[in-house]
């Protein structure tokens, strides 16, 4: 289940990179991408939480979950700005991406360990 979560989160990161490239080029982000990105990441995080609650494994990924929950706060802020047609702050988008990448890297590190 944790590997499935990592795959979904990896897909969400790829979609996020596409959205960030649109933002940094001052292009309008296609409206379906944020919904697909958030849904994919959300399902991945739910799978991680289910794994953490049901696993007897030594490492249950609570640390990665917390990092992703922090990233979610930035993502919700960015989504709110986008759907209300306000300027999406680039700095927040980059910070959101870096936090999410940190959580993903930490998750992959523990999966490969």
N, C-alpha and C positions, 0 to 999 in steps of 0.2 A: 504494500500500500504506500509506503514511503517513496518507493521508486516511481510509482505512478504519479504521486504528488510532485516529485521532482521533474518529471516529464512535462506535466501540465504547467508548472511554474516556469520551466524553460521556454515553453511555447509562449507564455504570457510575456516573458522577457523579450523574446523576438518581436512580438507585436509592439511592445513598449519602445523598443529601439526604432522601429518604423515610425511610431508616433513622435518620438523625440526628434527624429530627423526632419519630419514635417515642421515641427515647432521651431527648430533652429534655423530652418530655411524660410521662415515667415509664410509658410503655406498653410492653408486650412486643413485641419485633420479630418479625414472622412469620419462621419458620425458613428459608423458601425464599429470602428476600431476600438474606441474607449470601452464600449459595451463588451466586445469580445475579449479585450484585454482584462477587464475587471472580472468578468465571469470566469474566464479560464484561471486567473490567479485565485479567485475566491474558492473555486472548486478544489484547486490544489491545496489551499490552506485548510479547508474543511477536511480533506483526506489526511493531512498531517495531524490535525487535532484528533481525528478518529483513531489514527495510528497511535498517537501519544496516550490516549485514554485506554486503549485495548491491548497494547503491546506489553510484553514482559521483558523487552529488550533493555539493555543497560542504558543506551542513549535513545531517548524518546523524542528528540528534536524540539523540546520546549524552547530552547534558546533561539532556534530558527523561527519558530512561531512568533515569539515576541518581536524579533526583528521585522518580520513581515507585517505584524500588526501596527508597528510604527510606520512602516512604508504605506500601509493602507490609509492612515490619516492624511498623508500628503496626497495620495491618489484621490481620495474623496474631495479634498480641497480643489485639486486640479479639475476634477470632473465637474464640480459645481461651477467653477469659473467658465469651463467650456460650454456647458449647457445653458448658462445665462448670458452667453455671448460677450463675456468680459475677456480682457486680455489675460492670457494664461502666463503667469510668471515663469520665465525660463529657469531662473535660479531654483525655484521650488521643484520644477520638473527634473532638473539635474540631480538635486538632493534626493528626491524620491527614487530616481533610478539608481543612484549609488547605494542607498540603503537597501533597496530590493536586491541589487546585485550582491551586496554583502551577505544578506540572508541566504541567497541561493548558493553562494560560494561556501558558506558555512555548512549548509545542508549537504552539498555534494562532498565536501571534505569528510563529513561524518559517514556518508554512505560508502565512500571508498576506503575508509579506515578499517 
